Amino acid sequence: MAVDALGTKGVIVGGLIAALCIFGGHILNIVLGAMAILVHGIRLNTLEFSGHAGVRWAGIAFKPFSKRAEKLSPEEITG
């Protein structure tokens, strides 16, 4: 048993450490969930309403199953 190996104080300290780890994990999960809501909301607003301001987004269209006639150079990929 843990009490035989650690004693009563060791079990109490271990339980407190475990409780703090679980509590910290839950807090981290809640904070990351809130950040996801905030970041995705900002991203959607930026993309949806940037067209009204005349902003054009640059980049290469994602076409995973299309064939290209020529290969892209590294300069074209990175911009």
VENWOUR-V952640 format. One record per residue. N is the residue number from 1. SS is DSSP state (h for helix, s for strand, l for the rest). OMEGA is omega as a letter, one per 40 degrees, with the letter a starting at -180 (999 if undefined). D_FIRST is the distance of its C-alpha to the first C-alpha in whole Angstrom. Layout:
BEGIN
N:SS:OMEGA:D_FIRST
N:SS:OMEGA:D_FIRST
END
This chain:
BEGIN
1:l:a:0
2:h:a:4
3:h:i:5
4:h:a:5
5:h:a:7
6:h:a:9
7:h:a:10
8:h:a:11
9:h:i:14
10:h:i:12
11:h:i:10
12:h:i:14
13:h:i:15
14:h:i:14
15:h:i:14
16:h:i:18
17:h:i:18
18:h:i:17
19:h:i:20
20:h:i:22
21:h:i:22
22:h:i:22
23:h:i:25
24:h:i:27
25:h:i:27
26:h:i:29
27:h:i:31
28:h:i:32
29:h:i:33
30:h:a:35
31:h:i:37
32:h:i:37
33:h:i:38
34:h:i:41
35:h:i:42
36:h:i:43
37:h:a:45
38:h:a:47
39:h:a:47
40:h:i:49
41:h:i:51
42:h:a:52
43:h:a:53
44:h:i:54
45:h:i:57
46:h:a:58
47:h:a:59
48:h:a:60
49:h:i:63
50:l:i:63
51:h:i:66
52:h:i:68
53:h:i:68
54:l:i:69
55:l:i:66
56:l:a:66
57:l:a:63
58:l:i:63
59:l:i:61
60:l:i:61
61:l:a:61
62:l:i:58
63:l:a:60
64:l:a:57
65:l:i:59
66:l:i:63
67:l:i:64
68:l:i:66
69:l:a:69
70:l:i:69
71:l:i:66
72:l:i:64
73:l:i:65
74:h:i:62
75:h:i:64
76:h:a:64
77:h:a:61
78:h:i:60
79:l:999:63
END
